[in-house]
Amino acid sequence: METYYPFLAVLVVFILVSFLIRKDVNEDKSLTKKGFIKVIVSMVVVAILAAVYVTIATH
C-alpha cells in the first residue's frame, strides 16, 4: 500500500471535521456539546483508519 494513502485519509477527515464543526461554537468561541461530540467521533474514525492501515500494511 502506498505510504501517502493514510496521509490523504487523515487530511480528508480533518477537512470534513473542520467543515462540520465550524458552526458549533458559542459566543465565547468554545465548542458546543454537539460540536464536541463531532470531534470525538472524528477522532475515533481517524483511530480506526490508522488501525486498518497498520493491519493492511503488515500483511
C-alpha positions as CSV (number, residue, x, y, z in Angstrom):
1,M,0.0,0.0,0.0
2,E,1.3,3.4,-0.9
3,T,2.6,5.5,2.0
4,Y,0.6,8.6,1.2
5,Y,-2.8,7.0,1.5
6,P,-3.1,7.4,5.3
7,F,-2.0,11.0,5.0
8,L,-4.7,11.6,2.4
9,A,-7.3,9.9,4.5
10,V,-6.4,11.9,7.6
11,L,-6.3,15.1,5.6
12,V,-9.8,14.4,4.2
13,V,-11.2,13.6,7.6
14,F,-9.6,16.7,9.1
15,I,-11.1,18.9,6.3
16,L,-14.6,17.3,6.7
17,V,-14.5,17.8,10.5
18,S,-13.5,21.4,10.2
19,F,-16.5,22.0,7.9
20,L,-18.8,20.0,10.2
21,I,-17.9,21.8,13.4
22,R,-17.4,25.4,12.2
23,K,-20.9,26.5,13.2
24,D,-20.9,24.6,16.5
25,V,-19.3,27.3,18.6
26,N,-20.6,29.5,21.4
27,E,-20.2,33.3,21.7
28,D,-17.1,32.7,23.7
29,K,-15.5,30.6,20.9
30,S,-15.8,27.3,22.7
31,L,-17.4,24.2,21.3
32,T,-21.0,23.3,22.0
33,K,-21.9,19.8,23.2
34,K,-22.8,18.8,19.6
35,G,-19.5,20.1,18.3
36,F,-17.6,18.3,21.0
37,I,-19.3,15.0,20.1
38,K,-18.5,15.5,16.4
39,V,-14.8,16.0,17.3
40,I,-14.8,12.8,19.5
41,V,-16.4,10.8,16.7
42,S,-13.9,12.1,14.1
43,M,-11.0,11.1,16.4
44,V,-12.5,7.6,16.7
45,V,-12.8,7.4,12.9
46,V,-9.1,8.5,12.5
47,A,-8.0,5.9,15.0
48,I,-9.9,3.2,13.2
49,L,-8.4,4.3,9.9
50,A,-4.9,4.1,11.4
51,A,-5.6,0.6,12.8
52,V,-6.9,-0.6,9.5
53,Y,-3.9,0.8,7.7
54,V,-1.5,-0.8,10.1
55,T,-3.3,-4.1,9.8
56,I,-3.2,-4.0,6.0
57,A,0.4,-2.8,5.8
58,T,1.7,-5.6,8.0
59,H,0.1,-8.4,6.0
